Amino acid sequence: MNPPASNRPYYTGMLCVAVTSLGWGLNWPAMKYLIQECPPLFARGAAGLAAALGFYVLARLTHERRTAHDTPARTVMLGAFFNVFAWMGFATLSLRWLTAGQGALIVYTMPIWTALWAWALRGARPTLQALAGLGLSILGLAVLFGGGDTGGPPLVGVVAALAAAVLFGLSSVILKPPRDIPPFTLLAWQLAAGSLPMLLIDLWIARPSLAAISPLGWSLLAYMAVFPMGVCYLAWFGALRRLPATTASAGTMLTPLIGAYAGAVSLGEPFGARELVAVVLTIGGVLLVMGRRSGAIAS
């Protein structure tokens, strides 16, 4: 039986959230595998530029205007730095030392850092619920890295993942999405401006060999460009049009769980009772911190 017409936007929005969480979650083990064949910034930069080209084509096909009347270029470039170069770059770099599940879980603590930045910069004192959520998330990360036989967390990877989360949280407080630039055009500009430096850095420093990338590696690059950076962003915007931002953002908290489980299945990464408890504690804490707060989430 078809749902009532009044409920269809909700169900469509939840379907968009599910597609987004699945695609972004599967992207973590895909990135983890891919950086074994090519440098991490090269992988992210190449996929980002391909996605930018796709959004540029969509902008042309939908006849979006390509100029902003009121938004200065500096605003677009700051968004590209925080939301593409820093967010995606540090998150991908962290996978040199962390498992897909570990990286995803740390990076998806960004609503906590958003709340802390809002406190520091705007005087928005966190509630007791938010402080409890912060403590719960810290406990979850302690469970994740406090056991096992690895001799402790890989510090460089943890710092890189935290840098992605902290800088994304900062951008959520100090940057407002430009309202006079259509969505496909904005995504094309920001993905291109944020991805090109990543690609150039690794072309200069790491000098990747394209011949060393296997057919599976090229397939994963194409997947990253088409699904997590393409289809999932479209699904995310579709969810935001139909659901409250808090509901959509809370739904994407499934991403670290999907990433951890997919990493266990595809890469043989550990995912036992300790990892599951860590995920539940950390994500539960993040949801407490989010509370009524709305915000954008990105892969």
Phi and psi in degrees as GROMACS dihedral restraints (atoms count N, CA, C in turn):
[ dihedral_restraints ]
;  ai    aj    ak    al  type     phi  dphi    fc
    3     4     5     6     1   -72.2    20    10
    4     5     6     7     1   142.7    20    10
    6     7     8     9     1   -67.3    20    10
    7     8     9    10     1   153.4    20    10
    9    10    11    12     1   -55.5    20    10
   10    11    12    13     1   148.6    20    10
   12    13    14    15     1   -57.7    20    10
   13    14    15    16     1   -33.6    20    10
   15    16    17    18     1   -67.5    20    10
   16    17    18    19     1   -24.0    20    10
   18    19    20    21     1   -94.2    20    10
   19    20    21    22     1    -8.5    20    10
   21    22    23    24     1   -62.5    20    10
   22    23    24    25     1   -40.8    20    10
   24    25    26    27     1   -58.5    20    10
   25    26    27    28     1   -38.2    20    10
   27    28    29    30     1   -64.4    20    10
   28    29    30    31     1   -49.8    20    10
   30    31    32    33     1   -64.6    20    10
   31    32    33    34     1   -38.6    20    10
   33    34    35    36     1   -63.9    20    10
   34    35    36    37     1   -42.0    20    10
   36    37    38    39     1   -61.9    20    10
   37    38    39    40     1   -43.0    20    10
   39    40    41    42     1   -66.4    20    10
   40    41    42    43     1   -34.4    20    10
   42    43    44    45     1   -64.2    20    10
   43    44    45    46     1   -40.2    20    10
   45    46    47    48     1   -62.8    20    10
   46    47    48    49     1   -40.7    20    10
   48    49    50    51     1   -62.4    20    10
   49    50    51    52     1   -42.5    20    10
   51    52    53    54     1   -62.9    20    10
   52    53    54    55     1   -42.8    20    10
   54    55    56    57     1   -62.8    20    10
   55    56    57    58     1   -42.9    20    10
   57    58    59    60     1   -62.2    20    10
   58    59    60    61     1   -50.3    20    10
   60    61    62    63     1   -62.7    20    10
   61    62    63    64     1   -41.0    20    10
   63    64    65    66     1   -64.3    20    10
   64    65    66    67     1   -47.6    20    10
   66    67    68    69     1   -65.3    20    10
   67    68    69    70     1   -44.0    20    10
   69    70    71    72     1   -69.3    20    10
   70    71    72    73     1   -34.5    20    10
   72    73    74    75     1   -67.3    20    10
   73    74    75    76     1   -44.8    20    10
   75    76    77    78     1   -67.3    20    10
   76    77    78    79     1   -20.8    20    10
   78    79    80    81     1   -67.3    20    10
   79    80    81    82     1   -28.1    20    10
   81    82    83    84     1   -64.8    20    10
   82    83    84    85     1   -52.6    20    10
   84    85    86    87     1   -66.4    20    10
   85    86    87    88     1   -28.6    20    10
   87    88    89    90     1   -63.1    20    10
   88    89    90    91     1   -44.3    20    10
   90    91    92    93     1   -64.6    20    10
   91    92    93    94     1   -41.8    20    10
   93    94    95    96     1   -59.6    20    10
   94    95    96    97     1   -41.4    20    10
   96    97    98    99     1   -70.3    20    10
   97    98    99   100     1   -42.0    20    10
   99   100   101   102     1   -64.6    20    10
  100   101   102   103     1   -35.9    20    10
  102   103   104   105     1   -73.9    20    10
  103   104   105   106     1    -2.6    20    10
  105   106   107   108     1   -77.9    20    10
  106   107   108   109     1   -18.3    20    10
  108   109   110   111     1  -108.6    20    10
  109   110   111   112     1   -23.1    20    10
  111   112   113   114     1  -149.6    20    10
  112   113   114   115     1   158.2    20    10
  114   115   116   117     1   -60.0    20    10
  115   116   117   118     1   146.3    20    10
  117   118   119   120     1   -62.4    20    10
  118   119   120   121     1   -42.6    20    10
  120   121   122   123     1   -70.0    20    10
  121   122   123   124     1   -32.8    20    10
  123   124   125   126     1   -63.0    20    10
  124   125   126   127     1   -44.7    20    10
  126   127   128   129     1   -61.5    20    10
  127   128   129   130     1   -49.0    20    10
  129   130   131   132     1   -67.4    20    10
  130   131   132   133     1   -41.2    20    10
  132   133   134   135     1   -64.6    20    10
  133   134   135   136     1   -42.8    20    10
  135   136   137   138     1   -65.3    20    10
  136   137   138   139     1   -44.4    20    10
  138   139   140   141     1   -65.1    20    10
  139   140   141   142     1   -38.7    20    10
  141   142   143   144     1   -65.1    20    10
  142   143   144   145     1   -40.9    20    10
  144   145   146   147     1   -66.3    20    10
  145   146   147   148     1   -38.9    20    10
  147   148   149   150     1   -63.2    20    10
  148   149   150   151     1   -41.2    20    10
  150   151   152   153     1   -66.0    20    10
  151   152   153   154     1   -38.3    20    10
  153   154   155   156     1   -60.7    20    10
  154   155   156   157     1   -41.6    20    10
  156   157   158   159     1   -62.4    20    10
  157   158   159   160     1   -40.5    20    10
  159   160   161   162     1   -62.3    20    10
  160   161   162   163     1   -42.6    20    10
  162   163   164   165     1   -69.5    20    10
  163   164   165   166     1   -32.2    20    10
  165   166   167   168     1   -63.1    20    10
  166   167   168   169     1   -42.7    20    10
  168   169   170   171     1   -62.5    20    10
  169   170   171   172     1   -43.0    20    10
  171   172   173   174     1   -61.9    20    10
  172   173   174   175     1   -39.4    20    10
  174   175   176   177     1   -62.0    20    10
  175   176   177   178     1   -39.7    20    10
  177   178   179   180     1   -69.1    20    10
  178   179   180   181     1   -42.2    20    10
  180   181   182   183     1   -65.4    20    10
  181   182   183   184     1   -32.4    20    10
  183   184   185   186     1   -94.2    20    10
  184   185   186   187     1     6.1    20    10
  186   187   188   189     1    60.9    20    10
  187   188   189   190     1    33.7    20    10
  189   190   191   192     1   -69.4    20    10
  190   191   192   193     1   143.2    20    10
  192   193   194   195     1   -73.6    20    10
  193   194   195   196     1   151.1    20    10
  195   196   197   198     1  -109.0    20    10
  196   197   198   199     1    11.5    20    10
  198   199   200   201     1  -124.7    20    10
  199   200   201   202     1   151.8    20    10
  201   202   203   204     1  -105.8    20    10
  202   203   204   205     1   133.3    20    10
  204   205   206   207     1   -82.6    20    10
  205   206   207   208     1   -36.8    20    10
  207   208   209   210     1  -116.9    20    10
  208   209   210   211     1   -23.8    20    10
  210   211   212   213     1   -83.4    20    10
  211   212   213   214     1   121.3    20    10
  213   214   215   216     1   -70.2    20    10
  214   215   216   217     1   153.5    20    10
  216   217   218   219     1   -60.4    20    10
  217   218   219   220     1   -29.5    20    10
  219   220   221   222     1   -59.4    20    10
  220   221   222   223     1   -38.0    20    10
  222   223   224   225     1   -64.5    20    10
  223   224   225   226     1   -43.5    20    10
  225   226   227   228     1   -64.5    20    10
  226   227   228   229     1   -40.9    20    10
  228   229   230   231     1   -68.9    20    10
  229   230   231   232     1   -36.7    20    10
  231   232   233   234     1   -64.3    20    10
  232   233   234   235     1   -40.7    20    10
  234   235   236   237     1   -62.0    20    10
  235   236   237   238     1   -40.5    20    10
  237   238   239   240     1   -63.8    20    10
  238   239   240   241     1   -39.0    20    10
  240   241   242   243     1   -66.2    20    10
  241   242   243   244     1   -53.4    20    10
  243   244   245   246     1   -71.5    20    10
  244   245   246   247     1   -47.5    20    10
  246   247   248   249     1   -89.5    20    10
  247   248   249   250     1   -13.4    20    10
  249   250   251   252     1  -120.2    20    10
  250   251   252   253     1   -64.8    20    10
  252   253   254   255     1   -61.5    20    10
  253   254   255   256     1   -53.5    20    10
  255   256   257   258     1   -74.3    20    10
  256   257   258   259     1   -48.0    20    10
  258   259   260   261     1   -62.4    20    10
  259   260   261   262     1   -58.3    20    10
  261   262   263   264     1   -72.2    20    10
  262   263   264   265     1   -37.7    20    10
  264   265   266   267     1   -64.5    20    10
  265   266   267   268     1   -52.2    20    10
  267   268   269   270     1   -66.9    20    10
  268   269   270   271     1   -37.1    20    10
  270   271   272   273     1   -61.8    20    10
  271   272   273   274     1   -42.7    20    10
  273   274   275   276     1   -70.1    20    10
  274   275   276   277     1   -41.2    20    10
  276   277   278   279     1   -59.5    20    10
  277   278   279   280     1   -35.6    20    10
  279   280   281   282     1   -60.2    20    10
  280   281   282   283     1   -26.1    20    10
  282   283   284   285     1   -74.0    20    10
  283   284   285   286     1    -7.2    20    10
  285   286   287   288     1   -65.4    20    10
  286   287   288   289     1   -25.1    20    10
  288   289   290   291     1  -122.8    20    10
  289   290   291   292     1   -20.6    20    10
  291   292   293   294     1  -109.0    20    10
  292   293   294   295     1   159.8    20    10
  294   295   296   297     1   -74.8    20    10
  295   296   297   298     1   166.3    20    10
  297   298   299   300     1   -59.5    20    10
  298   299   300   301     1   -42.1    20    10
  300   301   302   303     1   -65.7    20    10
  301   302   303   304     1   -42.6    20    10
  303   304   305   306     1   -62.9    20    10
  304   305   306   307     1   -47.3    20    10
  306   307   308   309     1   -61.1    20    10
  307   308   309   310     1   -46.1    20    10
  309   310   311   312     1   -63.0    20    10
  310   311   312   313     1   -40.7    20    10
  312   313   314   315     1   -66.4    20    10
  313   314   315   316     1   -43.2    20    10
  315   316   317   318     1   -66.6    20    10
  316   317   318   319     1   -45.6    20    10
  318   319   320   321     1   -63.0    20    10
  319   320   321   322     1   -35.2    20    10
  321   322   323   324     1   -82.1    20    10
  322   323   324   325     1    15.7    20    10
  324   325   326   327     1   -86.4    20    10
  325   326   327   328     1     9.2    20    10
  327   328   329   330     1   -59.6    20    10
  328   329   330   331     1   -29.0    20    10
  330   331   332   333     1   -62.1    20    10
  331   332   333   334     1   -29.4    20    10
  333   334   335   336     1   -64.0    20    10
  334   335   336   337     1   -45.7    20    10
  336   337   338   339     1   -68.7    20    10
  337   338   339   340     1   -31.9    20    10
  339   340   341   342     1   -60.3    20    10
  340   341   342   343     1   -44.9    20    10
  342   343   344   345     1   -64.1    20    10
  343   344   345   346     1   -40.1    20    10
  345   346   347   348     1   -69.3    20    10
  346   347   348   349     1   -39.6    20    10
  348   349   350   351     1   -64.7    20    10
  349   350   351   352     1   -39.9    20    10
  351   352   353   354     1   -62.4    20    10
  352   353   354   355     1   -35.5    20    10
  354   355   356   357     1   -66.6    20    10
  355   356   357   358     1   -45.9    20    10
  357   358   359   360     1   -70.7    20    10
  358   359   360   361     1   -39.2    20    10
  360   361   362   363     1   -98.5    20    10
  361   362   363   364     1   -26.3    20    10
  363   364   365   366     1  -118.5    20    10
  364   365   366   367     1    -4.2    20    10
  366   367   368   369     1    72.3    20    10
  367   368   369   370     1    20.3    20    10
  369   370   371   372     1   -81.6    20    10
  370   371   372   373     1    89.2    20    10
  372   373   374   375     1   -62.1    20    10
  373   374   375   376     1   129.6    20    10
  375   376   377   378     1   -67.9    20    10
  376   377   378   379     1   148.0    20    10
  378   379   380   381     1   -77.4    20    10
  379   380   381   382     1   168.9    20    10
  381   382   383   384     1   -60.0    20    10
  382   383   384   385     1   -35.1    20    10
  384   385   386   387     1   -62.8    20    10
  385   386   387   388     1   -42.1    20    10
  387   388   389   390     1   -66.8    20    10
  388   389   390   391     1   -40.6    20    10
  390   391   392   393     1   -64.9    20    10
  391   392   393   394     1   -38.3    20    10
  393   394   395   396     1   -63.7    20    10
  394   395   396   397     1   -39.9    20    10
  396   397   398   399     1   -64.1    20    10
  397   398   399   400     1   -39.5    20    10
  399   400   401   402     1   -60.9    20    10
  400   401   402   403     1   -45.5    20    10
  402   403   404   405     1   -63.2    20    10
  403   404   405   406     1   -39.1    20    10
  405   406   407   408     1   -65.3    20    10
  406   407   408   409     1   -40.9    20    10
  408   409   410   411     1   -67.1    20    10
  409   410   411   412     1   -40.4    20    10
  411   412   413   414     1   -61.3    20    10
  412   413   414   415     1   -41.0    20    10
  414   415   416   417     1   -62.0    20    10
  415   416   417   418     1   -41.2    20    10
  417   418   419   420     1   -61.5    20    10
  418   419   420   421     1   -44.0    20    10
  420   421   422   423     1   -67.0    20    10
  421   422   423   424     1   -34.6    20    10
  423   424   425   426     1   -64.7    20    10
  424   425   426   427     1   -39.7    20    10
  426   427   428   429     1   -63.4    20    10
  427   428   429   430     1   -42.2    20    10
  429   430   431   432     1   -63.0    20    10
  430   431   432   433     1   -43.8    20    10
  432   433   434   435     1  -102.6    20    10
  433   434   435   436     1    -3.2    20    10
  435   436   437   438     1   -88.6    20    10
  436   437   438   439     1    -9.7    20    10
  438   439   440   441     1  -120.9    20    10
  439   440   441   442     1  -166.9    20    10
  441   442   443   444     1    83.8    20    10
  442   443   444   445     1  -175.7    20    10
  444   445   446   447     1  -112.8    20    10
  445   446   447   448     1    22.1    20    10
  447   448   449   450     1   -88.3    20    10
  448   449   450   451     1    -4.7    20    10
  450   451   452   453     1    77.6    20    10
  451   452   453   454     1    21.0    20    10
  453   454   455   456     1   109.0    20    10
  454   455   456   457     1   169.0    20    10
  456   457   458   459     1   -70.5    20    10
  457   458   459   460     1   145.3    20    10
  459   460   461   462     1   -68.5    20    10
  460   461   462   463     1   103.9    20    10
  462   463   464   465     1   -60.5    20    10
  463   464   465   466     1   -42.2    20    10
  465   466   467   468     1   -61.5    20    10
  466   467   468   469     1   -42.5    20    10
  468   469   470   471     1   -65.6    20    10
  469   470   471   472     1   -40.9    20    10
  471   472   473   474     1   -62.2    20    10
  472   473   474   475     1   -43.8    20    10
  474   475   476   477     1   -62.9    20    10
  475   476   477   478     1   -42.5    20    10
  477   478   479   480     1   -63.9    20    10
  478   479   480   481     1   -44.1    20    10
  480   481   482   483     1   -65.0    20    10
  481   482   483   484     1   -40.9    20    10
  483   484   485   486     1   -64.7    20    10
  484   485   486   487     1   -37.8    20    10
  486   487   488   489     1   -60.1    20    10
  487   488   489   490     1   -42.2    20    10
  489   490   491   492     1   -60.4    20    10
  490   491   492   493     1   -46.8    20    10
  492   493   494   495     1   -67.7    20    10
  493   494   495   496     1   -44.1    20    10
  495   496   497   498     1   -65.6    20    10
  496   497   498   499     1   -44.0    20    10
  498   499   500   501     1   -69.7    20    10
  499   500   501   502     1   -36.2    20    10
  501   502   503   504     1   -65.5    20    10
  502   503   504   505     1   -40.0    20    10
  504   505   506   507     1   -61.3    20    10
  505   506   507   508     1   -40.3    20    10
  507   508   509   510     1   -62.2    20    10
  508   509   510   511     1   -44.0    20    10
  510   511   512   513     1   -63.1    20    10
  511   512   513   514     1   -32.6    20    10
  513   514   515   516     1   -65.4    20    10
  514   515   516   517     1   -25.0    20    10
  516   517   518   519     1   -91.1    20    10
  517   518   519   520     1   -40.7    20    10
  519   520   521   522     1   -96.4    20    10
  520   521   522   523     1   -15.0    20    10
  522   523   524   525     1  -114.3    20    10
  523   524   525   526     1   138.3    20    10
  525   526   527   528     1  -109.4    20    10
  526   527   528   529     1   135.2    20    10
  528   529   530   531     1   -58.5    20    10
  529   530   531   532     1   130.8    20    10
  531   532   533   534     1   -59.6    20    10
  532   533   534   535     1   132.7    20    10
  534   535   536   537     1   -96.7    20    10
  535   536   537   538     1    -9.9    20    10
  537   538   539   540     1  -104.4    20    10
  538   539   540   541     1     9.5    20    10
  540   541   542   543     1  -114.3    20    10
  541   542   543   544     1   123.7    20    10
  543   544   545   546     1   -59.8    20    10
  544   545   546   547     1   154.1    20    10
  546   547   548   549     1   -62.2    20    10
  547   548   549   550     1   -45.2    20    10
  549   550   551   552     1   -64.2    20    10
  550   551   552   553     1   -40.8    20    10
  552   553   554   555     1   -64.5    20    10
  553   554   555   556     1   -44.3    20    10
  555   556   557   558     1   -62.0    20    10
  556   557   558   559     1   -44.7    20    10
  558   559   560   561     1   -62.9    20    10
  559   560   561   562     1   -40.6    20    10
  561   562   563   564     1   -62.5    20    10
  562   563   564   565     1   -45.9    20    10
  564   565   566   567     1   -63.8    20    10
  565   566   567   568     1   -50.0    20    10
  567   568   569   570     1   -69.6    20    10
  568   569   570   571     1   -39.5    20    10
  570   571   572   573     1   -64.7    20    10
  571   572   573   574     1   -41.5    20    10
  573   574   575   576     1   -66.2    20    10
  574   575   576   577     1   -46.9    20    10
  576   577   578   579     1   -67.7    20    10
  577   578   579   580     1   -32.1    20    10
  579   580   581   582     1   -85.8    20    10
  580   581   582   583     1   -28.7    20    10
  582   583   584   585     1   -85.0    20    10
  583   584   585   586     1   -35.0    20    10
  585   586   587   588     1   -58.9    20    10
  586   587   588   589     1   -45.2    20    10
  588   589   590   591     1   -60.9    20    10
  589   590   591   592     1   -37.7    20    10
  591   592   593   594     1   -60.1    20    10
  592   593   594   595     1   -45.9    20    10
  594   595   596   597     1   -62.6    20    10
  595   596   597   598     1   -44.8    20    10
  597   598   599   600     1   -66.6    20    10
  598   599   600   601     1   -37.7    20    10
  600   601   602   603     1   -59.7    20    10
  601   602   603   604     1   -48.4    20    10
  603   604   605   606     1   -75.4    20    10
  604   605   606   607     1   -28.2    20    10
  606   607   608   609     1   -64.3    20    10
  607   608   609   610     1   -33.8    20    10
  609   610   611   612     1   -81.8    20    10
  610   611   612   613     1   -44.1    20    10
  612   613   614   615     1   -87.7    20    10
  613   614   615   616     1   -52.3    20    10
  615   616   617   618     1   -89.2    20    10
  616   617   618   619     1   -21.6    20    10
  618   619   620   621     1    46.5    20    10
  619   620   621   622     1    66.2    20    10
  621   622   623   624     1   -65.5    20    10
  622   623   624   625     1   147.4    20    10
  624   625   626   627     1   -98.2    20    10
  625   626   627   628     1   114.1    20    10
  627   628   629   630     1   -64.6    20    10
  628   629   630   631     1   -28.8    20    10
  630   631   632   633     1   -67.8    20    10
  631   632   633   634     1   -21.3    20    10
  633   634   635   636     1   -80.6    20    10
  634   635   636   637     1    -9.9    20    10
  636   637   638   639     1   -83.8    20    10
  637   638   639   640     1   125.3    20    10
  639   640   641   642     1   -76.8    20    10
  640   641   642   643     1   166.8    20    10
  642   643   644   645     1   -55.7    20    10
  643   644   645   646     1   -36.5    20    10
  645   646   647   648     1   -64.7    20    10
  646   647   648   649     1   -39.6    20    10
  648   649   650   651     1   -61.8    20    10
  649   650   651   652     1   -44.4    20    10
  651   652   653   654     1   -63.8    20    10
  652   653   654   655     1   -36.3    20    10
  654   655   656   657     1   -64.4    20    10
  655   656   657   658     1   -39.9    20    10
  657   658   659   660     1   -68.6    20    10
  658   659   660   661     1   -36.6    20    10
  660   661   662   663     1   -60.1    20    10
  661   662   663   664     1   -44.4    20    10
  663   664   665   666     1   -64.1    20    10
  664   665   666   667     1   -40.3    20    10
  666   667   668   669     1   -60.5    20    10
  667   668   669   670     1   -45.9    20    10
  669   670   671   672     1   -58.8    20    10
  670   671   672   673     1   -41.2    20    10
  672   673   674   675     1   -71.5    20    10
  673   674   675   676     1   -40.7    20    10
  675   676   677   678     1   -84.4    20    10
  676   677   678   679     1   -45.8    20    10
  678   679   680   681     1   -93.3    20    10
  679   680   681   682     1   -66.7    20    10
  681   682   683   684     1   -61.9    20    10
  682   683   684   685     1   -40.7    20    10
  684   685   686   687     1   -90.6    20    10
  685   686   687   688     1   -13.0    20    10
  687   688   689   690     1  -112.0    20    10
  688   689   690   691     1   -78.0    20    10
  690   691   692   693     1   -58.4    20    10
  691   692   693   694     1   -42.3    20    10
  693   694   695   696     1   -68.1    20    10
  694   695   696   697     1   -36.4    20    10
  696   697   698   699     1   -66.2    20    10
  697   698   699   700     1   -38.9    20    10
  699   700   701   702     1   -63.9    20    10
  700   701   702   703     1   -41.4    20    10
  702   703   704   705     1   -65.0    20    10
  703   704   705   706     1   -37.8    20    10
  705   706   707   708     1   -63.1    20    10
  706   707   708   709     1   -45.4    20    10
  708   709   710   711     1   -65.0    20    10
  709   710   711   712     1   -35.1    20    10
  711   712   713   714     1   -63.4    20    10
  712   713   714   715     1   -38.0    20    10
  714   715   716   717     1   -66.2    20    10
  715   716   717   718     1   -42.6    20    10
  717   718   719   720     1   -65.9    20    10
  718   719   720   721     1   -26.5    20    10
  720   721   722   723     1   -74.9    20    10
  721   722   723   724     1   -20.8    20    10
  723   724   725   726     1  -114.2    20    10
  724   725   726   727     1   -15.3    20    10
  726   727   728   729     1  -129.2    20    10
  727   728   729   730     1   156.8    20    10
  729   730   731   732     1   -60.2    20    10
  730   731   732   733     1   145.9    20    10
  732   733   734   735     1   -59.2    20    10
  733   734   735   736     1   -35.9    20    10
  735   736   737   738     1   -65.4    20    10
  736   737   738   739     1   -39.2    20    10
  738   739   740   741     1   -65.5    20    10
  739   740   741   742     1   -45.5    20    10
  741   742   743   744     1   -63.9    20    10
  742   743   744   745     1   -44.1    20    10
  744   745   746   747     1   -64.7    20    10
  745   746   747   748     1   -41.2    20    10
  747   748   749   750     1   -61.7    20    10
  748   749   750   751     1   -37.0    20    10
  750   751   752   753     1   -63.6    20    10
  751   752   753   754     1   -34.4    20    10
  753   754   755   756     1   -73.1    20    10
  754   755   756   757     1    -6.8    20    10
  756   757   758   759     1   -68.4    20    10
  757   758   759   760     1    -7.8    20    10
  759   760   761   762     1   -71.9    20    10
  760   761   762   763     1   -16.9    20    10
  762   763   764   765     1   -56.5    20    10
  763   764   765   766     1   -48.9    20    10
  765   766   767   768     1   -62.6    20    10
  766   767   768   769     1   -36.4    20    10
  768   769   770   771     1   -64.6    20    10
  769   770   771   772     1   -44.4    20    10
  771   772   773   774     1   -63.3    20    10
  772   773   774   775     1   -42.4    20    10
  774   775   776   777     1   -61.8    20    10
  775   776   777   778     1   -43.1    20    10
  777   778   779   780     1   -66.1    20    10
  778   779   780   781     1   -44.5    20    10
  780   781   782   783     1   -67.9    20    10
  781   782   783   784     1   -42.0    20    10
  783   784   785   786     1   -64.9    20    10
  784   785   786   787     1   -35.9    20    10
  786   787   788   789     1   -64.8    20    10
  787   788   789   790     1   -37.0    20    10
  789   790   791   792     1   -66.8    20    10
  790   791   792   793     1   -41.9    20    10
  792   793   794   795     1   -73.0    20    10
  793   794   795   796     1   -44.2    20    10
  795   796   797   798     1   -90.3    20    10
  796   797   798   799     1   -28.7    20    10
  798   799   800   801     1  -117.5    20    10
  799   800   801   802     1    -2.5    20    10
  801   802   803   804     1    72.9    20    10
  802   803   804   805     1    22.4    20    10
  804   805   806   807     1   -72.9    20    10
  805   806   807   808     1   153.5    20    10
  807   808   809   810     1   -66.3    20    10
  808   809   810   811     1   135.8    20    10
  810   811   812   813     1  -153.3    20    10
  811   812   813   814     1    77.5    20    10
  813   814   815   816     1  -111.2    20    10
  814   815   816   817     1  -154.5    20    10
  816   817   818   819     1   -62.1    20    10
  817   818   819   820     1   -41.7    20    10
  819   820   821   822     1   -62.4    20    10
  820   821   822   823     1   -45.8    20    10
  822   823   824   825     1   -64.1    20    10
  823   824   825   826     1   -40.0    20    10
  825   826   827   828     1   -66.0    20    10
  826   827   828   829     1   -42.3    20    10
  828   829   830   831     1   -62.3    20    10
  829   830   831   832     1   -41.5    20    10
  831   832   833   834     1   -61.4    20    10
  832   833   834   835     1   -43.4    20    10
  834   835   836   837     1   -62.8    20    10
  835   836   837   838     1   -46.5    20    10
  837   838   839   840     1   -62.1    20    10
  838   839   840   841     1   -44.5    20    10
  840   841   842   843     1   -65.6    20    10
  841   842   843   844     1   -47.9    20    10
  843   844   845   846     1   -66.2    20    10
  844   845   846   847     1   -48.7    20    10
  846   847   848   849     1   -69.1    20    10
  847   848   849   850     1   -35.3    20    10
  849   850   851   852     1   -60.3    20    10
  850   851   852   853     1   -41.5    20    10
  852   853   854   855     1   -64.5    20    10
  853   854   855   856     1   -41.4    20    10
  855   856   857   858     1   -61.7    20    10
  856   857   858   859     1   -42.0    20    10
  858   859   860   861     1   -64.9    20    10
  859   860   861   862     1   -36.1    20    10
  861   862   863   864     1   -64.2    20    10
  862   863   864   865     1   -43.1    20    10
  864   865   866   867     1   -63.8    20    10
  865   866   867   868     1   -40.3    20    10
  867   868   869   870     1   -60.6    20    10
  868   869   870   871     1   -46.2    20    10
  870   871   872   873     1    48.4    20    10
  871   872   873   874     1  -119.4    20    10
  873   874   875   876     1   -92.1    20    10
  874   875   876   877     1     0.9    20    10
  876   877   878   879     1   -73.1    20    10
  877   878   879   880     1   134.0    20    10
  879   880   881   882     1   -99.7    20    10
  880   881   882   883     1   158.3    20    10
  882   883   884   885     1  -178.9    20    10
  883   884   885   886     1   161.8    20    10
  885   886   887   888     1   -90.5    20    10
  886   887   888   889     1   144.6    20    10
  888   889   890   891     1  -119.3    20    10
  889   890   891   892     1   145.4    20    10
  891   892   893   894     1  -138.5    20    10
  892   893   894   895     1   155.0    20    10
